[in-house]
Each structure stands twice: as structure tokens, then as C-alpha cells.
Amino acid sequence: MRIALSVNGQPHALEVRETDMLIDVLRERLGYVGTNKDCEQGICGCCTVLMNGELATACLVLAGQADGAEVLTIEGLEQSGRLHKIQQSFLVHGAVQCGYCTPGMIMTAKALLDENPRPTRNEIADAIRGNLCRCTGYIKIIDAIEAAAQS
Amino acid sequence: MRAESVEEAIAGLQSSGGDGVLVAGGTVIASLINQRLAAPSLLIDIGRISALKSIHTTPDDTLVIGALVTHQDLLRSPQVRAHSPLLTEIAKEISCGRLRARGTLGGSICMIGQQGDPATGLLALDAEVDIEGPRGSRRVPLRRFYRDAFTTDVAADEIVVAIRVQPPPTQSTFAFQKFGPRHAMDFTLLAVAVVVSAPRDTIEDVRIGMNGVAPTAIRATGAEALLRGHTTASADWPAILSAFQEEIAPPGDLIYSEQYKRHLAGVLLQRAITAALAQRPAKRVPK
């Protein structure tokens, strides 16, 4: 079947299978490899994107569900060569080690700050409860999101 | 296919000869497809049927929640919070934001029945399920909705369209307790929701919905019977817990034994009842 969607403001149209997932459409078909793929069961959060303004688990979005959608991925946060303040904060605060969870973390953080511009540390921790990180121990990620909120 | 209406969804189910799968949020079926555990012959996307997305209260104060209402919608709804705050409380602790934004109440009770949190609160609130199909509409109490593990009272050509919730008894309080291996992001091991009516400290009405202690979500009617008529002080917890153990049969799994789950279920039940009894009833003006 044919779907049409916009990714980071760019329109795309392509033939997909009914059981294709958005994560593979993004990475394999459209070349947006910033979003990562891991558990494919919706547990790890590394495939988190924004779809029509809401957080979505790209490995669990069937291609047909993305038809007509506006998708924002990590690549879409940079504006005119400038990193988004959340991206910058992650770098400055040492919140990136292997980087695998990072795009999902940042998209989740963006959704949080869009809704709650001054979250407490507990609210930040709660917001990222669905994003696994095996490297950092989460503290610097929370620091980075808190600092981005305050900047 | 994409269904733009309930009628189209039903037609799609009929055309698939029983193998079609309705896709609401889609998180469960997508996970099963990814794990090669499901290969449906027909996916019917019902996610854009706006008629199934509303939350409204009827003139007789029934809260009607469309099957496609997400956990996030429930959490954010002032109507739900005013009518049945137990459901708001349950929605708050489901999974995480990205899954609450997609997961629907209809999908939860149909696909995750015996592992999902909302079923416990809906059972404690005596909810009903509205179902439509080629043979017409029908309304089923949630208590009769679960047949056995993975089997609900929805035929292969039917669709759940709404969940109806009567207001909790006036002067009632509630509590919700759940437990899993981690604080978040595991399928809940055990969940209990209680609605207690105890004006002047005597339990006049108590309803206990539980998940994880039987093949389906259940009402713990044995425990309810032994609580009724008692006060916080006079409740005979050894007898209550003994009756409770008779009516549950949690399966042991790779991590937790049956005995551990039995013990834990009793602990959660007692905590939930105690917490509900310790609250002052919220003032609620019926419509």
C-alpha cells in the first residue's frame, strides 16, 4: 500500500507492506538513521519519535498508521546547523556515552518540556521511565534535561 | 485496510473470516508481529474513527468512555477525574508517556485483560462494555466479559465501542496498588483496585478488582463478603485473607512462585483496603 507522511517537514510518499513499522520506514526506506532500533517490543524507548505532536514508539507504529502523519525525529531538532538546546545540554552535561538511547531520550525530553517547561527532577525521572540507558546511570541525563529547562 | 467507521470495521472483520485484527493504538499487535508471534491476514486500522474517541457523561451520570480513548486522554480528562478519580489514578501509573499516548482503554481491556491495570478499576466500578457487530449492539458487564486467559466476550466479527462507568457510591473512597519487578515498564505482576463505602467507619459496600491472581481479571467477592459490615477495627484480616486465598490461583512463573504471589496479593489487598479506609470521602455533587 502507499503511504504519505512528512518527516521533519519534508514530504515523502512510498510503497510499504502492511506489516512494515515506522522505524524501518524511517531508517531503511527514508534514510533517517538517527532514530535507533533495539527491543522491537516497546520496552526500551530508543525508537521514540514525535508523531502528530505526541510521543510514539516507532517500532510499534504500523506503516499505515503513519499515513498522513507529521513525524519529528532527532534529525529535525537541529535548526540551520544549530543544535536544539536539549541536544546541546546533553553534550555539555556528559549525558551521552554510547549514544544509543540518546535520540529517544531527547525526543522524550522535548515532549516533556513542551508540556511542562519547568519540571522537577522527579517529574523528569518519571518522564524518562520508558527510556532505558545502560551507560550513564541516568543522573547526568536528568541533569541535562533540568538544565535545558532552565536555559 | 483503514476503517473510517464502526460499520466498516465490522465489515472488515466479517470479510476476514475470523482472522482479522483490529488495530487501535496498535502497540500489542505490532509487538507480536515484530516477535513473529502473529501474522494476521488482515489488519483493520480503526485508529481514526472519531466516534470512538469521546468521553462524556450522560444525564443519569454514567461516564461513557469511547474504546479509542487513550490512557493519556483518561489521565488528562477533568470529566474522568471528577466522576471516577480511581481511573485517573490507575492511568497515571501505566507504562510510560509514549505508550500511554497510544494505548487505548478498549485495547487494554481486550488485549491485555489479565495483565492490564485499568481492568481492576473498571471491575471495582462495575463497568459495562458496549459491543457492536453484525447481530446488533449489546452491553456486557465487565465481570462477565472475561471468559478465560486471552478469551473475551467479543466475537470475531464484533468491536468494543465504549466502556460505561456508573458513578462510585456517594461517600466512597478508593485505592489502587500494583506491584511489578521494577517500578515501571514491566507488565504489572499484581494489581488491585478497591472502592469502599464506609460512612461512619462501617464498610457498607466494598468492591475489589484484581489482576495477576487468576487467568482473568477478577472481583474478589470472597474477601468482599467478609469485609462488609465491619469497621477498620473489627475486620478479621486472617479470615479475610484466608477466604481471599481460596478464590485466587496465581500462576507461578520464571521469576515468582505461586506462594510468593499469593502472599503478595494478600499484602496488596490489605494495603489497598487500609488506604481506602484512611481517606476522607471526596465531596461529589451528582449531576
Contacts between the chains, C-beta under 8 A, distances in Angstrom:
chain1	res1	chain2	res2	distance
A	18	B	43	5.4
A	19	B	33	5.3
A	19	B	39	7.8
A	19	B	43	7.5
A	21	B	30	6.4
A	21	B	33	8.0
A	21	B	34	7.0
A	40	B	31	7.4
A	40	B	34	4.0
A	40	B	35	7.2
A	41	B	31	4.7
A	41	B	34	6.5
A	41	B	35	6.7
A	42	B	27	5.6
A	42	B	30	7.7
A	42	B	31	5.8
A	42	B	99	6.2
A	43	B	185	6.1
A	45	B	96	7.2
A	45	B	98	6.9
A	48	B	98	5.5
A	54	B	72	7.7
A	54	B	101	4.5
A	54	B	102	8.0
A	55	B	97	5.3
A	55	B	98	3.7
A	55	B	101	5.2
A	56	B	98	6.1
A	56	B	101	6.8
A	56	B	102	6.4
A	57	B	27	6.7
A	57	B	98	5.1
A	57	B	99	6.5
A	57	B	102	7.0
A	59	B	30	7.2
A	59	B	34	6.5
A	60	B	26	6.3
A	60	B	27	4.7
A	60	B	30	3.9
A	60	B	31	6.1
A	60	B	34	7.7
A	60	B	102	7.3
A	61	B	26	6.8
A	61	B	30	7.1
A	61	B	102	7.9
A	62	B	23	6.4
A	62	B	26	5.5
A	62	B	29	7.9
A	62	B	30	5.9
A	62	B	43	6.6
A	62	B	45	7.3
A	64	B	2	6.4
A	64	B	23	7.9
A	64	B	43	7.1
A	64	B	45	5.3
A	65	B	23	7.1
A	65	B	26	5.9
A	65	B	45	6.2
A	65	B	47	6.0
A	67	B	2	7.8
A	108	B	97	6.9
A	108	B	98	7.0
A	111	B	97	6.8
A	112	B	97	7.8
A	127	B	97	6.2
A	129	B	96	4.8
A	129	B	183	7.3
A	129	B	184	4.1
A	129	B	185	6.3
A	130	B	95	6.7
A	130	B	96	2.7
A	130	B	97	6.6
A	130	B	98	5.8
A	130	B	99	6.6
A	130	B	184	7.2
A	130	B	185	5.8
A	131	B	96	7.8
